[in-house]
Amino acid sequence: MLPPWTDADPLLAAAADRFGTPAYVYLTDRITARAEQLNADFGRWFKLSYAVKCNPNVALLSWLKGSVPYLDVSSIGEVRRAISAGWSASDLSFTGPAKRRAELAEAVSLGVGDVVLESLEEALALDELAGAAGVKAHVLVRLSPDRVPKGFGDHMAGRPSPFGIDVEVAADVLPRIAALPNLHLAGLHIYSGTQSLKPEAIVENWRIFIDQFRKFCSLIDLCPERLVFGSGLGIPHHSGDQMLDTSAISAAIGTDLEALKAEPRFASTELVLELGRYLVGEAGVFLTSVLRVKSSRGSKIILCDAGMNGHLAATGQFGMVLRRNYLMHRVGGGETTEKVDVHGPLCTSIDRLASGVELPALSPGDIIAVYPSGAYGPTASPQSFISHPVMRELLIEGDQMTDISPP
């Protein structure tokens, strides 16, 4: 279990004093601890793949080279980011339901490790491009299961979906992809649900994956080099959320994974666990400074130097069905608390970081820490809206603090 963010208050105060706010702060010690936990629970079966979309900061990607062996990228822009951070193109898997032809061509020319195919049309386009380049492109086919267990924050299968090939038609599509002369089918990929805090739901979902992998590998007589499991591992964002017990997942799914690996078809298969927020989400905190405190019709309103423009997810505008406050505290603490509404500086009523949140008495100049903020932060927020300053990004390794803000 990671230590509470209040333990990091001296570092956070120092970061705000040195670099100002608004700012994101990422603590590498917390990422290291999470990677070690994942490897302890799942390392006997899985290698890890980090989904770049959740935090694509180039300096962070460079640092992650020592923590995970693979990256999952979702655009040619992320491919370029990864390579600029020192990653080999061969260590990347390229997902996304609507890759442009130019993106596929560049992926072929760069030698991206696996292009994850999400439709027959995409496979035909890639086959043509690989043939023109005189190479065989390594591919995975993403499957879309017909159901996702209850307990996931977002479903990417089990209903009409842009992601992957529906399992209802895969028996027809997969043999056609496998027969394309300029593609090397290396394996299969499933990511059907995300942000689950329920071990039993994750275990049930992975069992669905295993069943589908068995079925379709047998159908086309494929001994896969790689099978990608979309992890679905969630992190607590709100008061009352329970920390996910990954050891319970490991204990429950171990027999299933061992049985899969015992089958001759899968004896040499590499299993990959793809995840994003679970690795870095709880390693990041968002710092915003109090500018004004005002009363309005019986409510106390805290006005800060950033809100929705810096942290869209915390305002409930990033896939949250029912808006709930992110976890937050006043840096430096305080004994008595009061209910306040926390707003940013934007001229829109939806620029609200919290409603009725309990915080110590706040004054101009105080710093509020909002978390978990290591995933879906700066690049998932409308930083250009109303032209306020962009967010700084800071990396803390031990007691060393570095500004890693994009140029």
C-alpha positions, 0 to 999 in steps of 0.5 A: 500500500502506498503512503498517504499523500499528506506524508509528502507535504514537505516535498509538495510545499517545496515544489510549489515554492520553487516552481509555482502553481498550477503544477503536476508532481510525479513521485517516482518512488511511488511508481517503483513501489507499484511496479514491484507490487505488480511484479510480485503478484503477477510477474510469474505469468505476465510482462507489463505494458504501459499505456502511454495515453494516460500520461505521455510526458516524454521525461516520464516515459524515459524514466519508465524504461527501467520499470516496464518492458513494453509500451502501448501507444495509441497514435503515431504521435505517441510512437514518436514520443516513445522513440524520442524518450529512448524506446525502441520501436520494436517494444511498442504495440500500436492500438487505436480503432481509426488509425490513418493510412499515413500512421500505418505507413509510418509504423511499418517504416519504423518497425513498430513491434506489433500493430494491433488490428481492430478491423478487417479493413485496417488489416487489408490496408496494412497488408497493402502498405507492408507489401509495398515496403517489402516487409511482413508487419507483425500484428495482433488482432484485438477481439471484442467480447460479447460481455463484460462483468459488472464492476468496471468503470467503463466498458469497451465491449459487450455492446456496439463498440469501435474497439476490436473485432466482435467475437460474434464475427471473429470466426469469419474475419480471423482466418481472412486476416491470418491469410494475408501474405504481408502480415505476421499474426503474432497473437491476440489482444483484449481490453474490454473494461477499465477502472475496476476496484473489484477483484472478482470482476477482474478475475471473471473478465480475465477468464473470459479472455482466456476462453476467447484466446483458446477458442480463436487460437484453436480456430486458426491453429495459431500458437501465439507469440503474445497474448495481451490482457487488458488489465482493468485494474482501478485506483481509488479516486473518491472518499470511500473507495476501496484499494484494489487487492491485487494479491486476491486477483493473483490468488484467484486467477493463478490456476487458470493461467497455469492451466493455459500455459500448460497447454502445448499451444501456449507453452511458449506464449508471452502473456502481457498485462496492459495497464496505465493508471494503475501504474502511475495514477497514484504517483501524481498529485495536482497542486493549485493555489488559492487566489480568493475566498468568497461567500455566496448564498450560504456557501464558501467558495474557494477560487484557485489558479487552475481547475477544469483547464488543468485537471478535467478528470477531477471536475467530473467531465472525463467519463464520470456518470455521477460527479464525485469529489476527487481526494484532496487536502490542504498542503500543511494540514489544519485541525478544523475543517469546513465544507467548501466548494472549490472552483478554478479561474474559468468563466464557466460554471463547470469549472468546479474541482469540488462541491461540499468538500471538507477542508481546513480553513483556507486563505489566499496563498494556501496550496490544495493537493488533488489526487490521484493525478498521475494519469489523465492529467495535462494532456486530457485537459483543455489547457488552451481554453481561455488561455490561462497558463499551461500546467507545469510538470515536475518529477521527484526522484528521492529528494531531486526535483526536476521540471519536466514540462513540455517545451 
